[in-house]
């Protein structure tokens, strides 16, 4: 597909994903890397209670809270 046709199809709202090679697609700054962190039992219990209250997983609440804190720290500079 030529770039002009691709752009026209995209601009008109057509689905252009068939024209893309998504096998090599990457999400910058979103690649995952596994880490292990040890928390005291009281902290895990508190995380689980808050996660349950919000209806999310423990991992999700940790990620959200860390992201919020990192954003705050970068804006404080």
Secondary structure, 3 states (H helix, E strand, C coil): CCHHHHHHHHHCCCCCHHHCCHHHCCCCCCCCCCCCCCCCHHHHHHHHHHHHHHCCCHHHHHHHHHHHHHHHHHHCC
